[in-house]
Amino acid sequence: MALVRWEPARELDTLQGEVNRLFDTFFGSPRATGADARARRWVPAMDLVETGDSLVLKADLPGLERDDVTIEVKDGVLTVSGERRQEHSEKTDGYYRVERAFGGFSRSLSLPKGVDAEQVSASMDRGVLSVRVPKPEERKPHRVEIGAGSLNGTATEK
C-alpha cells in the first residue's frame, strides 16, 4: 500500500475544476474546441447607450448579413434574434479545430413605456448592428377645468 500525502491546495484545484465544468455545461465555455464548440451557446455582445433623444442598442454580429437578423418590438419589448451558421462543413485529414461559436441567438430588452414601435430604426455596418429607439415624450399633466355644479349632480356651463 502506497502512502499518499494530502495536499489541500490540490483538493481546492480539483473542486474548482469541477465547479467550472458544471458552469460550462450550462453557460458554455470560451475554451471549448472541436465537438464541444457546437454545443456552446453563442451570445453576441451588446451595448445600450442613452443619447439626448433616443436609446441606441449596438450589437457585435460578425459574419452576419442583414437577412440573418430579425428585430421585433412587441408589448414594450425589443427582441433581436438571428443565426450565425457554421462556415466549415467539410472535414479533411489532419487537425480540425473549431473555436468560434455559431448557432441561433435571441436577446430581449424591456423598453420604457410610451415608445412608438413605428419609429424604431436599425442599420448594420461592418458587422455592427445599431438599433435606434426614440425616447417617449414626457407626459405633461393635463389640467381639467371644473365646471359649475347643480343640485342634481350634473355640471352646468356658464
C-alpha positions as CSV (number, residue, x, y, z in Angstrom):
1,M,0.0,0.0,0.0
2,A,1.4,3.4,-1.0
3,L,1.2,6.3,1.3
4,V,-0.2,9.5,-0.4
5,R,0.5,12.9,1.1
6,W,-2.7,15.0,1.4
7,E,-2.3,18.4,-0.2
8,P,-5.2,20.8,0.5
9,A,-4.3,23.1,-2.5
10,R,-4.7,20.2,-4.9
11,E,-8.1,19.4,-3.4
12,L,-9.2,23.0,-4.0
13,D,-7.9,22.9,-7.6
14,T,-9.9,19.8,-8.2
15,L,-13.0,21.3,-6.6
16,Q,-12.6,24.5,-8.7
17,G,-12.2,22.4,-11.9
18,E,-15.5,20.5,-11.1
19,V,-17.4,23.8,-10.4
20,N,-16.0,25.3,-13.7
21,R,-17.1,22.2,-15.6
22,L,-20.6,22.4,-14.1
23,F,-20.9,26.1,-15.1
24,D,-19.5,25.4,-18.6
25,T,-22.2,22.8,-19.1
26,F,-25.0,25.3,-18.5
27,F,-23.5,28.6,-19.9
28,G,-20.9,27.4,-22.4
29,S,-17.2,27.6,-22.2
30,P,-15.0,30.0,-24.1
31,R,-12.3,27.3,-24.1
32,A,-14.4,24.7,-25.9
33,T,-13.0,23.3,-29.1
34,G,-14.0,20.7,-31.7
35,A,-17.3,19.0,-31.0
36,D,-17.7,20.9,-27.7
37,A,-17.8,24.2,-29.6
38,R,-21.0,23.1,-31.4
39,A,-22.7,22.7,-28.0
40,R,-21.6,26.1,-26.9
41,R,-24.3,28.8,-27.0
42,W,-23.4,32.0,-28.9
43,V,-24.5,35.3,-27.3
44,P,-23.4,38.4,-29.1
45,A,-22.1,41.3,-27.1
46,M,-24.5,44.3,-26.9
47,D,-24.3,47.8,-25.6
48,L,-27.2,50.1,-24.7
49,V,-26.4,53.8,-24.8
50,E,-28.7,56.7,-23.9
51,T,-28.4,59.8,-26.1
52,G,-30.3,63.1,-25.8
53,D,-33.3,61.9,-27.7
54,S,-33.0,58.1,-28.1
55,L,-31.7,54.8,-26.8
56,V,-29.2,53.2,-29.1
57,L,-28.5,49.4,-29.0
58,K,-25.3,48.3,-30.6
59,A,-24.6,44.6,-31.2
60,D,-21.5,42.9,-32.5
61,L,-22.6,40.4,-35.2
62,P,-19.5,39.5,-37.1
63,G,-20.1,37.5,-40.2
64,L,-23.9,38.1,-40.3
65,E,-25.8,39.9,-43.1
66,R,-29.0,41.9,-42.7
67,D,-31.1,39.0,-43.7
68,D,-29.7,36.8,-40.9
69,V,-31.1,39.2,-38.2
70,T,-34.7,39.8,-37.1
71,I,-35.7,42.8,-34.9
72,E,-39.1,42.9,-33.4
73,V,-40.9,45.3,-31.0
74,K,-43.9,43.7,-29.2
75,D,-45.6,44.7,-25.9
76,G,-42.8,47.0,-24.9
77,V,-40.0,44.5,-25.5
78,L,-37.3,44.8,-28.2
79,T,-36.1,41.4,-29.4
80,V,-33.0,41.0,-31.6
81,S,-32.6,37.4,-32.9
82,G,-30.7,35.6,-35.6
83,E,-28.4,32.8,-36.5
84,R,-24.7,32.5,-37.4
85,R,-24.1,29.5,-39.5
86,Q,-21.1,27.2,-39.4
87,E,-18.7,28.0,-42.2
88,H,-16.7,24.8,-42.3
89,S,-18.9,21.9,-43.2
90,E,-16.2,19.6,-44.6
91,K,-13.5,17.8,-42.5
92,T,-10.2,17.0,-44.1
93,D,-7.5,14.7,-42.9
94,G,-5.3,16.3,-40.3
95,Y,-6.0,18.5,-37.4
96,Y,-9.5,20.0,-37.2
97,R,-10.3,22.8,-34.7
98,V,-13.4,25.0,-34.2
99,E,-13.2,27.8,-31.7
100,R,-15.8,30.2,-32.9
101,A,-19.3,29.5,-31.7
102,F,-22.3,29.5,-34.0
103,G,-26.0,28.9,-33.9
104,G,-29.1,30.9,-33.1
105,F,-29.4,33.7,-30.6
106,S,-32.1,35.9,-29.1
107,R,-31.8,38.9,-26.8
108,S,-34.7,40.9,-25.4
109,L,-34.8,44.2,-23.7
110,S,-37.7,46.0,-22.0
111,L,-38.4,49.4,-23.4
112,P,-39.7,52.4,-21.5
113,K,-43.5,52.9,-21.6
114,G,-44.7,55.0,-24.4
115,V,-42.1,54.0,-27.1
116,D,-43.6,54.2,-30.6
117,A,-42.6,50.9,-32.3
118,E,-43.1,52.6,-35.7
119,Q,-40.2,55.0,-35.0
120,V,-37.6,52.3,-34.2
121,S,-34.9,52.1,-36.9
122,A,-31.9,49.9,-37.5
123,S,-28.8,49.8,-39.6
124,M,-25.9,47.4,-40.0
125,D,-22.3,48.4,-40.8
126,R,-19.2,46.1,-40.9
127,G,-20.8,43.6,-38.6
128,V,-22.2,46.1,-36.0
129,L,-26.0,46.3,-35.7
130,S,-27.3,49.7,-34.5
131,V,-30.9,49.9,-33.3
132,R,-32.2,53.4,-32.6
133,V,-35.3,53.7,-30.3
134,P,-36.6,57.3,-29.9
135,K,-37.4,58.1,-26.3
136,P,-41.0,58.6,-25.5
137,E,-42.2,62.2,-25.0
138,E,-42.5,63.2,-21.4
139,R,-46.1,63.1,-20.3
140,K,-47.2,66.5,-19.3
141,P,-50.0,66.9,-16.8
142,H,-53.4,67.7,-18.4
143,R,-55.4,70.3,-16.5
144,V,-59.0,69.6,-16.1
145,E,-61.4,72.6,-15.7
146,I,-64.0,72.3,-13.0
147,G,-67.5,73.3,-14.2
148,A,-70.2,74.8,-12.1
149,G,-72.3,72.3,-10.3
150,S,-76.1,71.9,-9.8
151,L,-78.3,70.4,-7.2
152,N,-78.9,67.2,-9.1
153,G,-75.1,66.5,-9.5
154,T,-74.7,67.4,-13.2
155,A,-72.4,70.1,-14.4
156,T,-73.7,73.2,-16.0
157,E,-71.8,75.6,-18.2
158,K,-71.7,79.4,-17.8
